[in-house]
Every structure is written in C-alpha cells, then in structure tokens.
Amino acid sequence: MSGGLHQKYLDESLGEIPESMGILKSAWRSPSNIALVKYWGKKPLQIPANPSLSFTLTNSYTETNVTVRQHAGNEQELEYIFEGGHNEAFEARISGYLRNISTYFPFLTGCKIRIESRNTFPHSSGIASSASSMSALALGICSIERQIPGRSKDEDFYKKASYMARLGSGSAARSVYGGFVSWGRMEGFEHTSDEFATPLAETAGSAFTSLCDAVLIISPDKKSVSSSQGHALMDDHPYASGRYLQASENIISLRSAIIENDLESFIQIAENEAFTLHGLMMSSDPAFLLLKPGTLKVLSRIQQFRKEEGIALAFTLDAGPNVHLIYPGYERGKVLAFIRDELLGFCHQEQWIDDRMGKGPEELPV
Ligand code: PMV
C-alpha cells in the first residue's frame, strides 16, 4: 500500500477498542455520480491511471444501514440484505470489501455486521450503483468508527470516507461529495490526490449550478463486459499513454469551462470523452462494443437538436448503451418536450430517469 494516508489510517486503527462497545449503528443515503472526464484504466489498489471529474446526482441514490455488534468469535460475520432479500453476488463483493478494509478498521474483524441496502434506481440503467452503494457503505463504516469511544472525530471525515469508498469502487470516491468532484492527481492542483476525491473549490458558472441529467434507458440488459474487465484491458492498450495524457488535459479544460460558464467547451469536452471511452473499448484486445443502434440514433438526434434549436445540451455515456443527456435547468421545458417527442421512442419501454446535480450524501437517523 502506498501513501501517507495509508499509514495515518493504520495508526489511527490501533487504539484500544472497549471490551463491550455494544451495538453501533449508522445509516447513509449516498447518490451516484456521472463522470464527464472518465476514469478508465487503473493501477493496483484502485489508483486511477488518469484524473476524472464527475457531478453527483440527486435522485439516484443508495440508502445503507449498518449495524455492528461484537461477538464471541474472532471471525467476521456478515448478513447482507439487498432490497429486502439475499443477493449472493453482492454479498460476496461486500464481504471481500469488508475483509479488505478491516486493515483500517480492525474492530470489524470480531464483529457481526448487518448491512441493509436499497437503490432508488434499477440495475443496468446506466447509473453506477457501485458508486452510490460503495460510498454509502464507506460513509457508514466511517460513522461507526467515529462512535467508538476514544476515536477521533476526524475533521477529515469525508476525505477518509472517500479513500475507503475508492477501495470498493473507484468512482465511489467521488460520490462522497456533492456538486462537481474530481478524483486523481492533477498537475498544478496541490489538493488533488489519487487516493481520494475533492470537490471543486471554485464557484461554477451560472449555467452549471442547475445541471440536469436525463438518463435515457436504451437497454436495461446486463453489460457483456464489466468495468473491472474494461479497466484491466487498458493495461496493454496501444492508446493508453495518449489517452491518459488526453484525460489530464481535458480535465483542466473542463474545469475552466465550468468556472468560466463556457458551455460550448463543456459540450465539446463531454462528448469527446464519451466517444473516447467507447473508442477505447472498441480498440481493446479483445475489442468489445457496448453501444446499441438506439444509442447512436439518440446521440445524433441530440447533436442535430442542438444545432437546430441552439440549445446548450450535451450527451455523455457511461460504460453501457444508455445515454446521459446533460442540460442546464433553465432549458428544462424545451428539453423535456424534446425527450418526449423525439427520444422516448428509442428508449426501452420509454424508460428514462429524471435526475440533476445534487448536494451529496446525507446521514439518516437510525
Ligand atoms: O468505479 P468503476 O471501477 O466501476 O469504474 C467506473 C468507470 C466509468 O464509469 C466508465 C467512468 C467513471 O469515471 O465513472
């Protein structure tokens, strides 16, 4: 493991845990996010190959309740309930994650942990459930730690939660904050890091304060290639070094566009990033294609509409066929009519998710 934070969090973990710490509980609501500059390619321990920039959503979130109680054995026992039932695949992932972060939270080792989680959005809807679920869980575990007597009520609570969320899913590191968030070291920006995300410190231009995201569900089918497999294919990708350089330049330009209220540059960079992400997939070895014919039709309709109507709207894509239509809130009336009249016909059962930029996670009463 690398970095001063690793050592800091290890040192913090070494304090005595009281014999009986009783039952500790936490509950968090954490939203997903959509990347505008994409994280695609990583080094060991979820260190990104390039910096990424996203904005956090409002309506697409995970709520996670965590209950931790000590028990007689030294083994960790996990009960994981997803949307009221058992889900073996998720449970295996969460169990691996908890074992992994127990290095920093050794009290988890001798505990019974019950986790209940639910999402407000369907799977494979083009919304990253790993970002919302892993950030909700990381926040929950950090909250539990904070309740143990003698533990620091760390002023860097969110930084630590972002660090821990990253270990579960890279993009989850960004969901710990609201608004525009970057993750990954950016040349000339001292406060940025590969280990945790940071919110945009400057005020965004007026067009960007009410940013909306209409997620158009072209296909709800499970992806044929997972994000982890996609990241791994970047290791030997012939365009990898050029891509990482491009992302580092795009993030600086996008950040300036947001601050300077430059919608034109914003649109150009966002769409370039979406095409690049899928271009990288199509040029991997083996190559893979996640786009559907309906995706391409929607993308070209969006570009045409922008040209004809002079409305500042952009698309982006995640690792899947569904389209994120990004637009300033003041264009909402016209954009909703456009979606209804021209895009819903390309959507699976006319499904879409009406979302917008949000303030970030919220601690819930337990
Ligand atoms: O966090 P992961 O490992 O699921 O990777 C996310 C990758 C993209 O969603 C395609 C891009 C991003 O930056 O969120």
Residues whose N, C-alpha, C, O or C-beta is under 5 A from the ligand:
A	BS01	PMV	A35 V37 K38 Y39 S52 S130 S169 G170 S171 A172 S227 D318 A319
